Amino acid sequence: MNNTFRRAIPHYNDHEFDGRQRVVIENISPELGGGKYTAKVVEGERLVVEADIFVDGADTICAELCVRQTGRTEWQRSPMAPLGNDRWQGSFTVGIPGGYDYTIEAWVDHFQTWRRGLAKKIEAGQDVSLDLQIGALFVEKGAARAEQADAEKITLSASLICSRNKDEAIAAALDGKLEQLMNHHPDKEHATVYEKVLGLRVEQKKAGCSAWYELFPRSWSPVQGKHGTFKDCNRLLPLIAGMGFDVLYLPPIHPIGYTKRKGKNNALVAASGDPGSCWAIGNQDGGHKAVHPELGTLKDFTTFVTEAEKYGISVALDIAFQCSPDHPYVKEHPQWFKWRPDGSVQFAENPPKRYEDILPLDFESADWQNLWIELKSIFLFWIEKGVKIFRVDNPHTKAFPFWEWTIASIRAEHPDVVFLAEAFTRPKLMSRLAMVGYSQSYSYFTWRNNKYELQEYLLELTSSPLKNVMRPNFWPNTPDILHEEFQSGDRNRFIIRLLLAATLSSNYGMYGPAYELCEHVPVPGSKEDYLDSEKYEIKWWDLDRPGNIRAEITRVNRIRKENAALQQTNDLTFVRIEASPGKEHDQLMGYVKRSVDDNNIIFVVVNLDSTNTQGGWLRFPLELFNMPHDYPFKVEDLLTGACYDWNGEWNYVEVNPWAMPAHIFRVTLT
């Protein structure tokens, strides 16, 4: 008989059908790709889940969010609360990195339905004698579900509800202690469990909050013109840690090919002594599991990683799945490449650009399974050397199924590994990379430059379903990108973009010395390429060069570390700032961020005009904190130490870019 009903209702074909399960659970958020992909949170973070939960009629319902580590059978449960319009919300603070499951269970609460109805009848002056008898039956069933100590208390309440003394019976029925006991032992006989168990990925803290600093080790010899080594880079660790960075990202450290090696400024022919692009990986000294001999040995590298950890710095390694024509793979596994009719291997190109020093791998190779296994082993090799964070070059040009398999299988053994997708590409491709497992994603921040572009983009990242899966990492520059707004050399502009990146996103990064020294000269006629790019030559950096912004970087990173509100991205509220009554200011941008417990509230006001002082009236959203619109409160500018008393929601603010192009206010409401 049961199968007959199930066949008629396709929705239940994969579940045991019980027509008495009346509660409906649908439209869960987050639920990514229909449950195919996992949401992401960071260890110690709160998972917030919402769903539409309702029942026919007017019965009272209860719901619980159920969470467990993948592979375990016992669920940890936390109550969900109604938000209105049959929308419910629950939350759970997650533990150590790894895979987790979550789902929702909801049921009709007959005791609460009865109790609510009883109170209404009493208020209306109606006879409730029969209602008390009905309630006593619910309470007796509750006693049967409870352990002995609670069962005795509940049984006593049941007897009191049956008392001939009407007032005594009503008091017992509406007693708050009885309500608590019954809630603790609910009747879930006909509970509805959501049809899917959804996946959750808990990642290490630096997946959620990190400050990245990129440098080329070969440029850090103490002797000008000499190739730097890992040992030379040890002296930089106190400086980088002192600026407040906790991830040190190294471009590829592998042997560099000779064939078609690029020269300075991307010249097609290298001169004698030109080191070539470190993204042209592989020569007779090895490939992706070797280090460039002039940088040192594998032992030197692992020592460097260990030394960095002493300063709280994680070394992130660039993984670029491409090969120089001299890479051992070309001879050992020719089937992994595309061969042209003339017998040559297809090199990378984006006409009119030709990257003849780089050979792409063929993810449609008939030997794709062995290719996948080998590429995964590259990650495992460096994980064994102490690397837990990887920046992956152009992941959108490799097969999505490969990433899904590789990342999942690596995390099964190493749940604390972080993957950053370097993919300035189409939005749907960036989203899919996040879906298949990437912890963080490069973003369009670099090309969002006015107030309205920035606000629109941040709302897209923090208000849409993307917020549950795609963590942006904001980079104002990279070795490939010198945005035109920096090419004037405007120092204030560098500070403005630093402030925006570091306060809008909890993850941000910069291409090190070039940014703090305000490097700004492009290749003539080029849109975004650095002149004399470090990608093709060994540089000599004078870190104390006048005009550097190291002090400003240090101050901003310290503020980030001291304020939990800035250690997350999604709780972001833009505020209105008026240049004149009724006219939105187009140069002053303001936004509020707050910690989960509301104990830390940060209000940032940035002047996007790097030349002129701008002032305006801003509206602080006191309603976010359940405060009246005329509530007086205090703010402290963490950049200058100045304190102000503000009166109500509207206050005047002025920002002089020559002093500091922003205020970072810590708000005290009590």
C-alpha positions as CSV (number, residue, x, y, z in Angstrom):
1,M,0.0,0.0,0.0
2,N,2.8,2.4,0.9
3,N,4.5,1.8,-2.4
4,T,1.3,2.6,-4.2
5,F,1.2,6.1,-2.7
6,R,4.9,6.6,-3.3
7,R,4.6,5.8,-7.0
8,A,1.9,8.4,-7.3
9,I,4.0,11.1,-5.6
10,P,7.4,11.2,-7.4
11,H,8.8,13.6,-4.8
12,Y,8.9,10.7,-2.3
13,N,10.4,8.0,-4.5
14,D,13.7,8.1,-2.7
15,H,12.3,8.5,0.8
16,E,10.1,6.5,3.1
17,F,6.6,7.9,2.6
18,D,4.4,8.8,5.5
19,G,1.4,10.9,4.8
20,R,1.3,12.1,8.4
21,Q,4.5,14.1,7.9
22,R,2.6,17.4,7.3
23,V,5.4,20.0,7.7
24,V,6.9,21.4,4.5
25,I,10.6,22.3,4.3
26,E,11.8,24.0,1.2
27,N,14.0,26.8,-0.2
28,I,16.9,26.2,2.1
29,S,19.7,28.7,2.0
30,P,22.5,27.9,1.5
31,E,21.8,25.0,-0.9
32,L,24.2,25.3,-3.8
33,G,23.5,23.6,-7.1
34,G,20.5,21.8,-5.8
35,G,22.7,20.3,-3.0
36,K,25.5,19.2,-5.4
37,Y,28.0,21.7,-4.0
38,T,29.1,22.5,-0.5
39,A,28.8,25.8,1.3
40,K,31.8,27.2,3.1
41,V,32.5,28.5,6.6
42,V,35.7,29.0,8.6
43,E,36.5,27.2,11.8
44,G,34.8,28.9,14.8
45,E,32.4,30.7,12.5
46,R,28.7,30.6,12.7
47,L,26.7,28.7,10.0
48,V,23.4,30.5,9.3
49,V,20.7,28.5,7.6
50,E,17.3,29.7,6.5
51,A,14.3,27.8,5.0
52,D,10.7,28.1,4.3
53,I,8.9,25.9,6.9
54,F,5.1,25.7,7.2
55,V,2.2,23.4,7.8
56,D,-1.4,23.2,6.6
57,G,-3.7,24.9,9.0
58,A,-2.7,26.9,12.1
59,D,-0.8,24.3,14.2
60,T,2.3,25.4,16.0
61,I,5.5,24.0,14.5
62,C,9.1,23.6,15.7
63,A,12.3,23.2,13.7
64,E,15.9,22.3,14.3
65,L,19.1,22.8,12.4
66,C,21.0,19.5,12.5
67,V,24.8,19.4,11.9
68,R,27.4,16.7,12.1
69,Q,30.9,15.9,10.9
70,T,30.8,13.9,7.8
71,G,31.0,10.2,8.5
72,R,29.4,10.5,12.0
73,T,25.9,9.3,12.8
74,E,25.0,11.6,15.7
75,W,23.5,15.0,14.9
76,Q,24.1,18.1,16.9
77,R,20.9,20.2,17.0
78,S,20.1,23.8,17.5
79,P,16.6,25.4,17.5
80,M,15.4,27.5,14.5
81,A,13.3,30.6,15.0
82,P,10.6,32.1,12.7
83,L,11.6,35.3,10.9
84,G,8.1,36.0,9.5
85,N,6.2,34.9,6.4
86,D,7.0,31.2,7.2
87,R,10.7,31.9,6.8
88,W,12.9,30.3,9.6
89,Q,16.5,30.8,10.6
90,G,18.9,28.7,12.6
91,S,22.7,28.9,13.3
92,F,25.4,26.7,14.5
93,T,29.1,27.4,15.4
94,V,31.3,25.0,13.6
95,G,34.4,23.3,14.8
96,I,37.7,22.1,13.3
97,P,38.4,22.0,9.5
98,G,36.8,19.2,7.5
99,G,33.6,18.0,5.9
100,Y,30.3,18.5,7.7
101,D,26.6,17.7,6.9
102,Y,23.6,19.7,7.7
103,T,19.8,19.3,7.3
104,I,16.6,20.5,8.9
105,E,14.0,18.6,10.9
106,A,10.6,20.1,11.7
107,W,7.4,18.8,13.3
108,V,3.9,19.8,14.5
109,D,4.1,20.6,18.2
110,H,0.7,19.4,19.4
111,F,1.4,20.4,23.0
112,Q,2.2,24.0,22.1
113,T,-0.7,24.2,19.7
114,W,-3.0,23.0,22.6
115,R,-1.4,25.4,25.1
116,R,-1.8,28.4,22.8
117,G,-5.4,27.5,22.2
118,L,-6.1,27.0,25.9
119,A,-4.7,30.5,26.7
120,K,-7.0,32.1,24.1
121,K,-10.1,30.3,25.4
122,I,-9.3,31.3,29.0
123,E,-8.8,34.9,27.9
124,A,-12.2,34.7,26.1
125,G,-13.9,33.4,29.2
126,Q,-14.8,30.0,27.7
127,D,-15.1,26.7,29.5
128,V,-11.9,24.8,29.2
129,S,-12.7,21.6,31.2
130,L,-12.5,19.3,28.2
131,D,-9.4,21.1,26.9
132,L,-7.6,20.4,30.2
133,Q,-8.4,16.7,29.8
134,I,-7.0,16.7,26.3
135,G,-3.9,18.5,27.5
136,A,-3.3,16.0,30.2
137,L,-3.1,13.3,27.6
138,F,-0.4,15.3,25.7
139,V,1.5,15.7,28.9
140,E,1.3,12.0,29.8
141,K,2.8,11.1,26.4
142,G,5.6,13.6,27.1
143,A,6.3,11.8,30.4
144,A,6.6,8.5,28.5
145,R,9.3,10.1,26.2
146,A,11.4,11.6,29.0
147,E,14.0,10.0,31.2
148,Q,13.1,9.2,34.8
149,A,13.8,12.5,36.6
150,D,11.9,14.6,34.0
151,A,9.2,12.0,33.6
152,E,8.3,12.3,37.3
153,K,8.0,16.1,37.1
154,I,5.9,15.8,33.9
155,T,3.7,13.2,35.4
156,L,3.1,15.4,38.5
157,S,2.0,18.2,36.1
158,A,-0.3,15.9,34.3
159,S,-2.0,15.0,37.6
160,L,-2.3,18.7,38.5
161,I,-3.9,19.5,35.1
162,C,-6.6,16.9,36.0
163,S,-7.2,18.5,39.4
164,R,-10.8,19.4,40.3
165,N,-9.5,22.8,41.3
166,K,-9.9,24.7,38.1
167,D,-7.5,27.4,38.9
168,E,-4.9,24.9,40.0
169,A,-5.4,22.9,36.8
170,I,-5.0,26.0,34.6
171,A,-1.9,27.2,36.5
172,A,-0.3,23.7,36.0
173,A,-1.2,23.7,32.3
174,L,0.3,27.1,31.6
175,D,3.3,26.7,33.9
176,G,6.6,27.7,32.2
177,K,8.6,24.9,33.8
178,L,6.2,22.3,32.2
179,E,6.6,24.1,28.9
180,Q,10.4,23.8,29.1
181,L,10.2,20.1,30.0
182,M,7.9,19.4,27.1
183,N,10.1,21.3,24.7
184,H,13.0,19.2,25.9
185,H,11.1,16.0,25.0
186,P,9.2,16.8,21.9
187,D,6.9,14.5,20.0
188,K,8.7,13.9,16.7
189,E,6.8,10.8,15.6
190,H,5.6,12.5,12.4
191,A,8.5,14.9,12.0
192,T,9.6,15.9,8.5
193,V,13.3,15.8,7.7
194,Y,14.5,17.7,4.7
195,E,14.8,15.5,1.7
196,K,18.6,16.2,1.3
197,V,21.6,16.1,3.6
198,L,23.6,19.1,2.5
199,G,27.4,19.4,2.5
200,L,29.4,22.0,4.4
201,R,33.2,22.6,4.1
202,V,34.8,24.1,7.2
203,E,38.2,25.6,6.4
204,Q,41.1,27.0,8.4
205,K,40.9,30.6,9.7
206,K,43.2,32.1,6.9
207,A,40.6,31.0,4.3
208,G,38.3,33.5,5.9
209,C,40.7,36.3,6.9
210,S,44.2,36.9,5.5
211,A,46.5,39.6,4.3
212,W,48.7,38.4,1.4
213,Y,52.1,39.8,0.3
214,E,53.6,38.7,-3.0
215,L,57.4,38.7,-3.7
216,F,59.8,37.2,-6.2
217,P,62.6,35.5,-4.1
218,R,65.1,35.9,-6.9
219,S,65.1,39.7,-6.4
220,W,66.2,39.7,-2.8
221,S,69.9,39.1,-2.8
222,P,71.8,41.6,-0.6
223,V,74.1,42.0,-3.5
224,Q,72.6,44.1,-6.3
225,G,72.4,42.2,-9.6
226,K,72.9,38.8,-8.0
227,H,70.2,36.1,-8.0
228,G,68.4,35.9,-4.6
229,T,67.8,32.7,-2.6
230,F,65.4,31.3,0.0
231,K,68.1,32.0,2.6
232,D,68.2,35.6,1.5
233,C,64.5,35.9,2.0
234,N,64.7,35.0,5.7
235,R,65.8,38.5,6.5
236,L,62.5,39.8,5.0
237,L,60.3,37.9,7.4
238,P,60.4,40.3,10.3
239,L,59.7,43.2,7.9
240,I,56.7,41.4,6.3
241,A,55.3,40.3,9.7
242,G,55.9,43.8,11.1
243,M,53.7,45.2,8.3
244,G,50.9,42.8,9.4
245,F,50.9,40.3,6.6
246,D,50.2,36.7,7.4
247,V,50.5,35.0,4.0
248,L,53.6,35.3,1.9
249,Y,52.9,34.3,-1.7
250,L,55.8,33.2,-3.9
251,P,55.4,32.9,-7.7
252,P,56.6,29.6,-9.2
253,I,59.9,28.5,-7.6
254,H,60.7,25.8,-10.2
255,P,63.4,25.4,-12.8
256,I,62.8,27.8,-15.7
257,G,62.9,26.7,-19.4
258,Y,65.4,27.9,-21.9
259,T,63.6,27.3,-25.2
260,K,61.8,30.5,-26.3
261,R,62.7,32.1,-23.0
262,K,61.4,35.7,-22.7
263,G,63.7,38.6,-22.2
264,K,63.2,41.9,-20.3
265,N,59.9,43.6,-20.9
266,N,58.5,40.4,-22.5
267,A,61.0,40.5,-25.3
268,L,60.6,37.5,-27.6
269,V,64.3,36.8,-27.5
270,A,66.2,36.7,-24.2
271,A,69.6,38.3,-23.8
272,S,72.4,36.5,-22.1
273,G,71.8,36.3,-18.4
274,D,68.0,37.0,-18.6
275,P,66.3,34.8,-16.0
276,G,63.1,34.3,-18.0
277,S,59.5,34.1,-16.7
278,C,59.2,31.8,-13.7
279,W,55.8,30.7,-15.2
280,A,57.7,28.9,-18.0
281,I,58.2,25.8,-15.8
282,G,60.7,23.0,-16.3
283,N,64.1,22.1,-17.7
284,Q,66.7,19.4,-17.3
285,D,66.8,20.2,-13.6
286,G,63.2,19.1,-13.1
287,G,59.7,20.3,-13.3
288,H,56.9,21.1,-10.8
289,K,58.4,19.0,-8.0
290,A,61.8,20.7,-8.1
291,V,63.2,24.2,-7.2
292,H,65.2,26.5,-9.4
293,P,68.8,25.7,-8.4
294,E,69.7,29.4,-8.1
295,L,67.1,29.7,-5.3
296,G,68.6,27.0,-3.3
297,T,67.6,23.4,-2.4
298,L,64.4,21.8,-1.3
299,K,65.8,21.8,2.2
300,D,66.4,25.5,2.0
301,F,62.8,26.0,1.0
302,T,61.4,23.8,3.8
303,T,63.6,25.7,6.3
304,F,62.2,29.0,4.9
305,V,58.6,27.7,5.4
306,T,59.4,26.7,9.0
307,E,61.0,30.0,9.7
308,A,58.1,32.0,8.3
309,E,55.7,30.1,10.6
310,K,57.6,31.4,13.6
311,Y,56.4,34.9,12.5
312,G,52.8,33.8,12.0
313,I,53.3,33.8,8.2
314,S,52.1,31.0,6.0
315,V,54.0,30.5,2.7
316,A,51.7,30.3,-0.2
317,L,53.0,28.6,-3.4
318,D,51.9,29.3,-6.9
319,I,50.8,26.2,-8.8
320,A,50.7,26.8,-12.6
321,F,49.8,23.7,-14.6
322,Q,51.7,24.5,-17.7
323,C,55.1,23.6,-19.0
324,S,58.1,25.0,-20.7
325,P,59.1,23.2,-23.9
326,D,62.0,21.8,-21.9
327,H,59.8,20.3,-19.1
328,P,60.4,16.6,-18.5
329,Y,56.7,15.9,-19.1
330,V,57.1,16.8,-22.8
331,K,59.4,13.8,-23.4
332,E,58.0,11.5,-20.8
333,H,54.3,12.1,-21.4
334,P,53.9,13.5,-24.9
335,Q,50.3,12.4,-24.8
336,W,49.5,15.1,-22.3
337,F,50.1,17.9,-24.9
338,K,48.5,18.9,-28.2
339,W,50.7,18.2,-31.2
340,R,50.4,20.2,-34.4
341,P,50.7,18.8,-38.0
342,D,54.3,20.1,-38.2
343,G,55.3,18.0,-35.3
344,S,55.6,20.9,-32.8
345,V,53.7,21.2,-29.6
346,Q,50.9,23.8,-29.4
347,F,52.0,26.7,-27.2
348,A,49.8,29.2,-25.4
349,E,48.6,32.2,-27.3
350,N,46.0,34.9,-27.1
351,P,46.4,36.7,-30.4
352,P,48.2,39.0,-30.9
353,K,50.1,37.8,-27.9
354,R,52.2,34.6,-28.2
355,Y,53.5,32.7,-25.2
356,E,55.9,30.4,-27.0
357,D,57.7,29.7,-23.7
358,I,54.6,28.0,-22.3
359,L,52.9,24.8,-23.3
360,P,49.3,24.1,-22.0
361,L,48.4,20.7,-20.9
362,D,45.6,18.8,-22.8
363,F,42.8,18.0,-20.5
364,E,41.1,16.1,-23.3
365,S,44.0,13.7,-23.5
366,A,43.1,10.0,-23.8
367,D,45.4,9.6,-20.9
368,W,43.5,12.1,-18.8
369,Q,43.3,9.8,-15.7
370,N,47.0,9.6,-15.3
371,L,47.3,13.3,-16.0
372,W,44.9,14.0,-13.1
373,I,46.8,11.7,-10.8
374,E,50.1,13.3,-11.6
375,L,48.9,16.9,-11.2
376,K,47.3,16.0,-7.8
377,S,50.6,14.6,-6.7
378,I,52.2,18.0,-7.2
379,F,50.0,19.5,-4.6
380,L,50.7,16.5,-2.2
381,F,54.4,16.9,-2.8
382,W,54.4,20.5,-1.6
383,I,52.0,19.8,1.2
384,E,54.5,17.3,2.5
385,K,57.1,20.2,2.5
386,G,54.8,22.3,4.8
387,V,52.8,24.3,2.3
388,K,49.1,24.6,3.2
389,I,48.1,27.5,0.9
390,F,48.1,27.5,-2.9
391,R,47.5,30.3,-5.4
392,V,46.5,28.5,-8.6
393,D,47.3,30.2,-11.9
394,N,44.5,30.4,-14.5
395,P,42.4,27.6,-13.0
396,H,39.5,28.4,-15.4
397,T,41.6,27.1,-18.3
398,K,41.6,23.6,-16.8
399,A,38.7,21.2,-16.6
400,F,36.2,21.8,-13.8
401,P,35.8,18.0,-13.1
402,F,39.5,17.8,-12.5
403,W,39.4,20.6,-9.9
404,E,36.4,19.0,-8.2
405,W,38.1,15.7,-7.9
406,T,41.5,17.0,-7.0
407,I,40.4,19.4,-4.3
408,A,38.0,17.0,-2.7
409,S,40.5,14.2,-2.6
410,I,43.3,16.4,-1.2
411,R,41.0,17.7,1.5
412,A,40.0,14.2,2.5
413,E,43.5,13.9,3.8
414,H,44.4,17.5,4.5
415,P,41.3,19.5,5.4
416,D,43.2,22.6,6.3
417,V,44.6,23.3,2.8
418,V,43.5,26.6,1.2
419,F,43.1,27.2,-2.5
420,L,43.0,30.6,-4.1
421,A,41.7,30.8,-7.7
422,E,43.5,33.3,-9.8
423,A,40.8,33.7,-12.4
424,F,40.0,37.2,-13.8
425,T,37.4,35.7,-16.1
426,R,33.6,35.5,-16.8
427,P,31.4,35.6,-13.6
428,K,29.9,32.1,-14.2
429,L,33.4,30.6,-14.5
430,M,34.6,32.3,-11.3
431,S,31.4,31.0,-9.5
432,R,31.9,27.5,-10.7
433,L,35.5,27.4,-9.5
434,A,34.2,28.4,-6.1
435,M,31.5,25.7,-6.3
436,V,34.0,23.0,-7.1
437,G,36.1,23.7,-4.0
438,Y,38.3,26.9,-4.2
439,S,38.5,28.6,-0.8
440,Q,39.1,32.1,-2.2
441,S,38.7,33.9,-5.5
442,Y,40.4,36.8,-7.3
443,S,37.7,39.3,-8.1
444,Y,36.9,42.4,-10.2
445,F,37.8,44.7,-7.4
446,T,40.8,46.0,-9.4
447,W,38.4,47.3,-12.1
448,R,35.7,48.7,-9.8
449,N,36.8,52.2,-9.2
450,N,34.0,54.7,-8.6
451,K,31.6,54.6,-5.7
452,Y,28.6,53.1,-7.5
453,E,30.7,50.4,-9.2
454,L,32.1,49.4,-5.9
455,Q,28.8,49.4,-4.0
456,E,27.1,47.4,-6.7
457,Y,29.8,44.8,-6.9
458,L,30.1,44.4,-3.1
459,L,26.3,44.0,-2.9
460,E,26.5,41.3,-5.5
461,L,29.2,39.5,-3.5
462,T,27.6,39.8,-0.1
463,S,23.9,39.7,-0.8
464,S,23.5,37.0,-3.4
465,P,23.9,33.2,-3.1
466,L,27.6,33.9,-4.0
467,K,28.2,34.9,-0.4
468,N,27.9,31.2,0.7
469,V,30.5,29.9,-1.6
470,M,32.8,32.6,-3.2
471,R,35.1,34.4,-0.8
472,P,36.7,37.3,-2.7
473,N,40.3,38.3,-2.2
474,F,40.8,41.9,-3.2
475,W,44.1,42.8,-5.0
476,P,44.7,46.4,-6.0
477,N,47.7,45.3,-8.1
478,T,49.5,42.1,-9.3
479,P,52.7,41.6,-11.3
480,D,50.3,41.5,-14.4
481,I,48.1,44.4,-13.5
482,L,49.1,48.1,-13.0
483,H,45.7,49.7,-13.2
484,E,45.6,53.0,-15.1
485,E,44.5,54.8,-11.9
486,F,47.9,54.2,-10.4
487,Q,49.9,55.3,-13.5
488,S,50.0,58.9,-12.5
489,G,52.0,58.0,-9.4
490,D,49.4,59.6,-7.1
491,R,50.5,58.3,-3.7
492,N,47.1,59.1,-2.2
493,R,45.4,56.9,-4.8
494,F,47.6,53.9,-3.6
495,I,46.5,54.6,0.0
496,I,42.8,54.8,-1.0
497,R,42.8,51.5,-2.8
498,L,44.7,49.9,0.1
499,L,42.0,51.1,2.5
500,L,39.2,49.9,0.3
501,A,40.7,46.4,-0.3
502,A,41.6,45.9,3.4
503,T,38.3,47.0,4.9
504,L,35.8,45.9,2.3
505,S,37.1,42.3,2.2
506,S,38.5,40.2,5.0
507,N,41.0,38.7,2.4
508,Y,43.2,41.0,0.5
509,G,46.6,41.1,-1.0
510,M,49.2,43.1,-2.9
511,Y,52.2,42.6,-5.1
512,G,54.6,43.7,-2.5
513,P,57.4,46.2,-3.0
514,A,55.8,47.5,-6.2
515,Y,52.7,48.6,-4.2
516,E,54.3,49.9,-1.1
517,L,56.8,51.9,-3.1
518,C,54.0,53.2,-5.4
519,E,55.6,51.8,-8.6
520,H,53.5,53.3,-11.4
521,V,55.4,53.4,-14.8
522,P,53.7,51.3,-17.5
523,V,55.1,49.9,-20.7
524,P,54.6,52.6,-23.3
525,G,51.4,51.9,-25.2
526,S,50.4,49.1,-22.8
527,K,47.3,49.3,-20.8
528,E,48.3,47.6,-17.6
529,D,51.8,46.2,-17.9
530,Y,54.6,47.3,-15.6
531,L,57.7,48.7,-17.3
532,D,60.8,46.6,-16.5
533,S,58.5,44.0,-15.0
534,E,59.9,41.7,-12.4
535,K,58.3,38.8,-14.2
536,Y,61.2,38.9,-16.7
537,E,64.1,40.3,-14.7
538,I,65.8,40.4,-11.3
539,K,64.9,43.7,-9.6
540,W,66.6,45.7,-6.9
541,W,64.2,47.2,-4.4
542,D,65.0,50.0,-2.0
543,L,62.3,49.5,0.6
544,D,63.1,52.8,2.3
545,R,62.7,54.9,-0.8
546,P,61.0,58.2,0.0
547,G,57.2,58.3,-0.6
548,N,56.6,54.6,0.4
549,I,53.4,53.8,2.2
550,R,54.7,51.1,4.5
551,A,53.5,53.0,7.6
552,E,50.0,53.3,6.3
553,I,49.9,49.6,5.3
554,T,51.1,48.6,8.8
555,R,48.5,50.8,10.5
556,V,45.7,49.4,8.4
557,N,46.7,45.8,9.0
558,R,47.0,46.4,12.7
559,I,43.5,47.7,12.7
560,R,42.2,44.6,10.9
561,K,43.8,42.3,13.4
562,E,42.4,44.2,16.4
563,N,38.8,44.5,15.1
564,A,36.7,41.4,14.5
565,A,34.2,43.4,12.3
566,L,36.9,43.7,9.6
567,Q,37.7,39.9,9.8
568,Q,34.6,39.0,7.8
569,T,33.2,40.2,4.5
570,N,29.5,39.5,4.3
571,D,28.1,41.7,7.1
572,L,28.4,45.0,5.2
573,T,26.0,47.9,5.1
574,F,26.5,50.9,2.9
575,V,25.3,54.2,4.3
576,R,24.0,57.3,2.7
577,I,26.2,60.4,2.5
578,E,24.8,63.6,1.2
579,A,26.8,66.4,-0.4
580,S,23.8,68.7,0.0
581,P,20.3,68.0,1.2
582,G,18.8,65.2,-0.9
583,K,21.9,64.8,-3.1
584,E,24.0,61.7,-2.7
585,H,27.8,62.4,-2.4
586,D,29.7,60.7,-5.3
587,Q,33.1,61.0,-3.7
588,L,32.5,60.0,-0.1
589,M,31.7,56.3,0.4
590,G,30.7,54.9,3.8
591,Y,30.0,51.5,5.1
592,V,29.4,49.7,8.4
593,K,30.8,46.3,9.4
594,R,30.1,44.4,12.6
595,S,31.2,41.3,14.4
596,V,28.8,38.4,14.9
597,D,28.1,39.4,18.5
598,D,27.8,43.1,17.7
599,N,30.6,43.8,20.2
600,N,32.7,45.4,17.5
601,I,31.3,47.9,15.1
602,I,33.4,49.6,12.5
603,F,32.3,52.5,10.3
604,V,34.6,53.4,7.4
605,V,34.4,56.6,5.4
606,V,36.6,56.8,2.3
607,N,37.3,59.9,0.2
608,L,37.6,58.6,-3.4
609,D,38.9,62.0,-4.5
610,S,42.7,61.8,-4.0
611,T,43.2,65.5,-4.4
612,N,40.5,67.5,-2.7
613,T,39.0,67.5,0.8
614,Q,35.4,66.3,0.7
615,G,32.7,66.7,3.4
616,G,29.1,65.7,3.8
617,W,26.3,64.6,6.1
618,L,26.2,60.9,6.7
619,R,23.4,58.8,8.1
620,F,24.6,56.1,10.5
621,P,22.1,53.2,10.5
622,L,21.2,53.1,14.2
623,E,18.2,50.8,13.4
624,L,20.7,48.0,12.7
625,F,21.4,48.0,16.4
626,N,17.8,48.7,17.6
627,M,18.7,52.2,18.7
628,P,16.4,55.2,18.3
629,H,17.3,57.7,15.5
630,D,18.2,60.4,18.0
631,Y,20.5,58.2,20.1
632,P,23.9,59.8,21.1
633,F,27.0,57.7,20.7
634,K,30.8,57.9,20.4
635,V,33.2,57.1,17.6
636,E,37.0,56.8,17.6
637,D,39.1,57.2,14.5
638,L,41.5,54.3,14.6
639,L,43.7,55.9,12.0
640,T,44.3,59.1,14.0
641,G,43.1,58.4,17.5
642,A,40.7,61.3,17.5
643,C,37.3,60.7,19.3
644,Y,34.0,62.4,18.6
645,D,30.5,62.5,20.2
646,W,27.8,62.0,17.6
647,N,24.2,63.0,18.1
648,G,21.7,60.8,16.4
649,E,21.8,59.2,13.0
650,W,22.9,62.3,10.9
651,N,26.4,63.7,11.5
652,Y,28.9,65.8,9.4
653,V,32.2,64.2,8.3
654,E,35.1,65.7,6.4
655,V,38.0,63.8,4.8
656,N,41.3,65.5,3.8
657,P,43.2,63.0,1.5
658,W,46.5,64.8,2.2
659,A,46.2,64.0,5.9
660,M,44.5,60.5,5.5
661,P,42.0,59.8,2.8
662,A,39.7,57.8,5.1
663,H,38.3,57.5,8.6
664,I,38.1,54.1,10.2
665,F,35.7,54.7,13.1
666,R,35.2,52.3,16.0
667,V,31.6,52.8,17.2
668,T,30.6,52.7,20.9
669,L,26.9,52.6,21.3
670,T,26.7,52.1,25.1
